[in-house]
């Protein structure tokens, strides 16, 4: 998990996931208030996860016709995979 370069406090998993799903919003250190933005690699990785999850959900739905259940399954897959790869996400300090 990434940590603040100013005070070495780790970002919480909730902060990282929330920032990732709300249009890559700025992450603010809860200790010193330093601001960080997502690196380009984060956007690519999370986009890949979303495409992979939606593609898998589409293929499963094509054969089993689960409808809305499949959309919910895809959303859960995206959140869980993002939580797993959050260790690899990188941030760069703003200002």
TORPA-4810 file (N, C-alpha, C, O; in nm, 3 decimals):
<nodes>
NODE_1_0.086_-0.119_0.000_0.000_0.000_0.000_0.089_0.123_0.000_0.189_0.129_0.072_X
NODE_2_0.052_0.219_-0.080_0.127_0.345_-0.091_0.114_0.425_0.038_0.013_0.417_0.108_X
NODE_3_0.217_0.503_0.067_0.211_0.587_0.187_0.255_0.729_0.153_0.316_0.754_0.049_X
NODE_4_0.222_0.820_0.240_0.252_0.961_0.223_0.404_0.981_0.227_0.472_0.928_0.315_X
NODE_5_0.455_1.058_0.133_0.599_1.084_0.131_0.638_1.189_0.234_0.756_1.205_0.265_X
NODE_6_0.540_1.261_0.286_0.565_1.366_0.383_0.575_1.312_0.526_0.666_1.348_0.600_X
NODE_7_0.479_1.224_0.564_0.475_1.176_0.703_0.481_1.023_0.716_0.478_0.970_0.827_X
NODE_8_0.489_0.951_0.603_0.497_0.804_0.598_0.374_0.731_0.649_0.383_0.613_0.681_X
NODE_9_0.259_0.797_0.656_0.134_0.731_0.694_0.076_0.661_0.572_0.067_0.721_0.465_X
NODE_10_0.038_0.534_0.587_-0.019_0.460_0.475_-0.160_0.509_0.445_-0.236_0.546_0.535_X
NODE_11_-0.194_0.509_0.316_-0.331_0.541_0.277_-0.419_0.421_0.311_-0.376_0.307_0.297_X
NODE_12_-0.541_0.448_0.355_-0.630_0.337_0.388_-0.684_0.274_0.259_-0.692_0.339_0.155_X
NODE_13_-0.720_0.147_0.269_-0.776_0.076_0.155_-0.904_0.144_0.108_-0.929_0.153_-0.012_X
NODE_14_-0.984_0.192_0.202_-1.107_0.262_0.167_-1.082_0.389_0.087_-1.153_0.418_-0.009_X
NODE_15_-0.979_0.464_0.127_-0.943_0.587_0.055_-0.905_0.555_-0.089_-0.949_0.622_-0.182_X
NODE_16_-0.824_0.452_-0.107_-0.775_0.415_-0.240_-0.889_0.367_-0.328_-0.900_0.410_-0.443_X
NODE_17_-0.974_0.280_-0.277_-1.086_0.228_-0.357_-1.184_0.339_-0.389_-1.230_0.349_-0.503_X
NODE_18_-1.218_0.421_-0.291_-1.311_0.532_-0.314_-1.257_0.627_-0.421_-1.331_0.669_-0.509_X
NODE_19_-1.131_0.659_-0.412_-1.069_0.749_-0.509_-1.068_0.686_-0.648_-1.088_0.756_-0.748_X
NODE_20_-1.045_0.556_-0.655_-1.039_0.487_-0.784_-1.174_0.486_-0.855_-1.179_0.496_-0.977_X
NODE_21_-1.281_0.475_-0.779_-1.412_0.464_-0.842_-1.484_0.597_-0.857_-1.589_0.603_-0.920_X
NODE_22_-1.431_0.702_-0.800_-1.491_0.834_-0.815_-1.406_0.920_-0.907_-1.362_1.029_-0.871_X
NODE_23_-1.383_0.868_-1.027_-1.312_0.939_-1.133_-1.170_0.976_-1.093_-1.121_1.084_-1.127_X
NODE_24_-1.104_0.887_-1.020_-0.964_0.906_-0.981_-0.942_1.037_-0.907_-0.854_1.116_-0.941_X
NODE_25_-1.023_1.060_-0.807_-1.012_1.183_-0.728_-0.882_1.186_-0.649_-0.816_1.084_-0.628_X
NODE_26_-0.848_1.305_-0.606_-0.728_1.328_-0.527_-0.740_1.255_-0.392_-0.846_1.255_-0.330_X
NODE_27_-0.630_1.193_-0.349_-0.625_1.128_-0.218_-0.553_1.224_-0.123_-0.445_1.273_-0.153_X
NODE_28_-0.616_1.249_-0.009_-0.560_1.341_0.090_-0.510_1.259_0.209_-0.582_1.175_0.262_X
NODE_29_-0.387_1.285_0.249_-0.330_1.218_0.366_-0.411_1.259_0.490_-0.430_1.377_0.516_X
NODE_30_-0.457_1.160_0.564_-0.538_1.189_0.682_-0.454_1.243_0.798_-0.510_1.294_0.896_X
NODE_31_-0.323_1.233_0.789_-0.236_1.279_0.896_-0.186_1.422_0.874_-0.201_1.507_0.962_X
NODE_32_-0.126_1.448_0.757_-0.065_1.579_0.733_-0.138_1.664_0.629_-0.108_1.782_0.614_X
NODE_33_-0.233_1.604_0.557_-0.311_1.680_0.459_-0.247_1.694_0.322_-0.299_1.769_0.239_X
NODE_34_-0.137_1.626_0.296_-0.073_1.630_0.163_-0.167_1.568_0.060_-0.240_1.474_0.091_X
NODE_35_-0.165_1.620_-0.061_-0.253_1.574_-0.168_-0.178_1.489_-0.269_-0.064_1.520_-0.305_X
NODE_36_-0.242_1.382_-0.314_-0.181_1.290_-0.411_-0.283_1.258_-0.520_-0.403_1.250_-0.494_X
NODE_37_-0.232_1.240_-0.643_-0.318_1.199_-0.754_-0.271_1.063_-0.805_-0.157_1.021_-0.781_X
NODE_38_-0.360_0.995_-0.875_-0.328_0.864_-0.930_-0.225_0.876_-1.040_-0.230_0.968_-1.121_X
NODE_39_-0.132_0.783_-1.043_-0.037_0.774_-1.154_-0.111_0.717_-1.275_-0.215_0.653_-1.260_X
NODE_40_-0.058_0.740_-1.393_-0.121_0.690_-1.515_-0.134_0.538_-1.513_-0.232_0.483_-1.564_X
NODE_41_-0.037_0.470_-1.455_-0.043_0.323_-1.449_-0.165_0.275_-1.371_-0.219_0.168_-1.401_X
NODE_42_-0.209_0.350_-1.270_-0.328_0.313_-1.194_-0.451_0.312_-1.284_-0.532_0.220_-1.279_X
NODE_43_-0.463_0.414_-1.366_-0.579_0.426_-1.455_-0.583_0.311_-1.554_-0.689_0.256_-1.582_X
NODE_44_-0.467_0.275_-1.607_-0.459_0.163_-1.702_-0.495_0.032_-1.632_-0.573_-0.048_-1.685_X
NODE_45_-0.439_0.009_-1.514_-0.463_-0.115_-1.441_-0.610_-0.130_-1.401_-0.669_-0.237_-1.419_X
NODE_46_-0.669_-0.025_-1.348_-0.809_-0.032_-1.305_-0.902_-0.042_-1.426_-1.004_-0.110_-1.419_X
NODE_47_-0.868_0.024_-1.536_-0.945_0.010_-1.660_-0.941_-0.133_-1.712_-1.042_-0.187_-1.757_X
NODE_48_-0.823_-0.195_-1.705_-0.809_-0.335_-1.746_-0.895_-0.426_-1.659_-0.961_-0.517_-1.710_X
NODE_49_-0.894_-0.402_-1.530_-0.976_-0.482_-1.437_-1.124_-0.468_-1.471_-1.197_-0.567_-1.473_X
NODE_50_-1.167_-0.345_-1.499_-1.309_-0.322_-1.532_-1.347_-0.394_-1.660_-1.452_-0.459_-1.666_X
NODE_51_-1.264_-0.384_-1.763_-1.293_-0.450_-1.891_-1.294_-0.601_-1.873_-1.382_-0.670_-1.926_X
NODE_52_-1.198_-0.653_-1.800_-1.191_-0.797_-1.774_-1.316_-0.845_-1.699_-1.374_-0.948_-1.734_X
NODE_53_-1.357_-0.771_-1.596_-1.474_-0.810_-1.518_-1.602_-0.803_-1.600_-1.684_-0.894_-1.596_X
NODE_54_-1.618_-0.695_-1.674_-1.739_-0.682_-1.756_-1.742_-0.785_-1.869_-1.848_-0.838_-1.901_X
NODE_55_-1.626_-0.812_-1.928_-1.619_-0.915_-2.032_-1.655_-1.052_-1.979_-1.729_-1.127_-2.043_X
NODE_56_-1.603_-1.085_-1.862_-1.636_-1.213_-1.798_-1.785_-1.221_-1.766_-1.849_-1.323_-1.790_X
NODE_57_-1.838_-1.112_-1.711_-1.981_-1.110_-1.678_-2.066_-1.125_-1.804_-2.168_-1.195_-1.802_X
NODE_58_-2.026_-1.060_-1.912_-2.100_-1.072_-2.038_-2.100_-1.215_-2.088_-2.204_-1.267_-2.130_X
NODE_59_-1.984_-1.280_-2.085_-1.976_-1.417_-2.135_-2.058_-1.513_-2.049_-2.124_-1.603_-2.101_X
NODE_60_-2.054_-1.494_-1.918_-2.135_-1.579_-1.831_-2.284_-1.553_-1.855_-2.363_-1.647_-1.863_X
NODE_61_-2.321_-1.426_-1.867_-2.462_-1.391_-1.889_-2.512_-1.444_-2.023_-2.630_-1.478_-2.037_X
NODE_62_-2.425_-1.451_-2.121_-2.464_-1.499_-2.254_-2.515_-1.643_-2.247_-2.605_-1.681_-2.322_X
NODE_63_-2.456_-1.722_-2.158_-2.493_-1.863_-2.148_-2.597_-1.892_-2.039_-2.670_-1.990_-2.049_X
NODE_64_-2.604_-1.808_-1.934_-2.693_-1.837_-1.822_-2.806_-1.736_-1.804_-2.897_-1.761_-1.725_X
NODE_65_-2.804_-1.624_-1.876_-2.911_-1.523_-1.872_-2.948_-1.480_-1.730_-3.063_-1.494_-1.689_X
NODE_66_-2.850_-1.430_-1.655_-2.875_-1.387_-1.519_-2.921_-1.242_-1.509_-2.972_-1.202_-1.404_X
NODE_67_-2.906_-1.164_-1.613_-2.953_-1.026_-1.614_-2.886_-0.936_-1.512_-2.763_-0.923_-1.512_X
NODE_68_-2.966_-0.875_-1.424_-2.916_-0.779_-1.325_-2.818_-0.845_-1.229_-2.723_-0.780_-1.183_X
NODE_69_-2.838_-0.970_-1.199_-2.746_-1.041_-1.109_-2.604_-1.038_-1.166_-2.507_-1.028_-1.092_X
NODE_70_-2.593_-1.048_-1.297_-2.462_-1.049_-1.360_-2.395_-0.912_-1.349_-2.274_-0.904_-1.329_X
NODE_71_-2.473_-0.805_-1.361_-2.418_-0.670_-1.344_-2.364_-0.654_-1.203_-2.255_-0.598_-1.184_X
NODE_72_-2.437_-0.700_-1.104_-2.393_-0.691_-0.965_-2.267_-0.775_-0.941_-2.177_-0.734_-0.868_X
NODE_73_-2.263_-0.892_-1.003_-2.144_-0.977_-0.991_-2.022_-0.907_-1.051_-1.914_-0.913_-0.994_X
NODE_74_-2.039_-0.841_-1.165_-1.929_-0.769_-1.228_-1.882_-0.654_-1.139_-1.761_-0.631_-1.126_X
NODE_75_-1.975_-0.582_-1.078_-1.939_-0.471_-0.990_-1.860_-0.521_-0.869_-1.762_-0.460_-0.828_X
NODE_76_-1.904_-0.631_-0.812_-1.834_-0.690_-0.698_-1.694_-0.736_-0.739_-1.598_-0.720_-0.663_X
NODE_77_-1.682_-0.795_-0.859_-1.552_-0.839_-0.908_-1.456_-0.722_-0.922_-1.339_-0.732_-0.887_X
NODE_78_-1.505_-0.610_-0.974_-1.421_-0.492_-0.992_-1.370_-0.441_-0.856_-1.252_-0.411_-0.842_X
NODE_79_-1.459_-0.432_-0.759_-1.420_-0.383_-0.627_-1.319_-0.477_-0.562_-1.218_-0.431_-0.507_X
NODE_80_-1.344_-0.606_-0.567_-1.253_-0.702_-0.504_-1.117_-0.705_-0.572_-1.014_-0.708_-0.505_X
NODE_81_-1.116_-0.703_-0.704_-0.988_-0.703_-0.775_-0.910_-0.575_-0.752_-0.787_-0.577_-0.742_X
NODE_82_-0.981_-0.462_-0.743_-0.913_-0.336_-0.713_-0.851_-0.341_-0.574_-0.741_-0.291_-0.553_X
NODE_83_-0.922_-0.400_-0.479_-0.869_-0.413_-0.343_-0.743_-0.500_-0.344_-0.647_-0.470_-0.273_X
NODE_84_-0.745_-0.606_-0.423_-0.630_-0.696_-0.429_-0.509_-0.626_-0.491_-0.397_-0.639_-0.441_X
NODE_85_-0.530_-0.551_-0.599_-0.417_-0.486_-0.667_-0.380_-0.351_-0.607_-0.289_-0.285_-0.657_X
NODE_86_-0.449_-0.308_-0.503_-0.420_-0.178_-0.444_-0.277_-0.169_-0.392_-0.223_-0.059_-0.374_X
NODE_87_-0.216_-0.283_-0.369_-0.076_-0.287_-0.326_0.015_-0.229_-0.435_0.120_-0.172_-0.406_X
NODE_88_-0.027_-0.245_-0.561_0.056_-0.202_-0.673_0.024_-0.061_-0.721_0.095_-0.010_-0.807_X
NODE_89_-0.079_0.002_-0.668_-0.117_0.135_-0.714_-0.016_0.238_-0.665_0.032_0.229_-0.553_X
NODE_90_0.014_0.334_-0.750_0.111_0.438_-0.717_0.046_0.575_-0.728_-0.042_0.596_-0.811_X
NODE_91_0.091_0.667_-0.644_0.039_0.802_-0.641_0.153_0.901_-0.654_0.266_0.872_-0.614_X
NODE_92_0.124_1.017_-0.710_0.225_1.123_-0.716_0.171_1.246_-0.646_0.053_1.279_-0.655_X
NODE_93_0.259_1.310_-0.576_0.220_1.426_-0.494_0.182_1.544_-0.583_0.247_1.572_-0.684_X
NODE_94_0.077_1.613_-0.543_0.030_1.731_-0.614_0.076_1.853_-0.536_0.053_1.863_-0.416_X
NODE_95_0.142_1.943_-0.605_0.183_2.069_-0.544_0.286_2.061_-0.443_0.326_2.163_-0.387_X
</nodes>
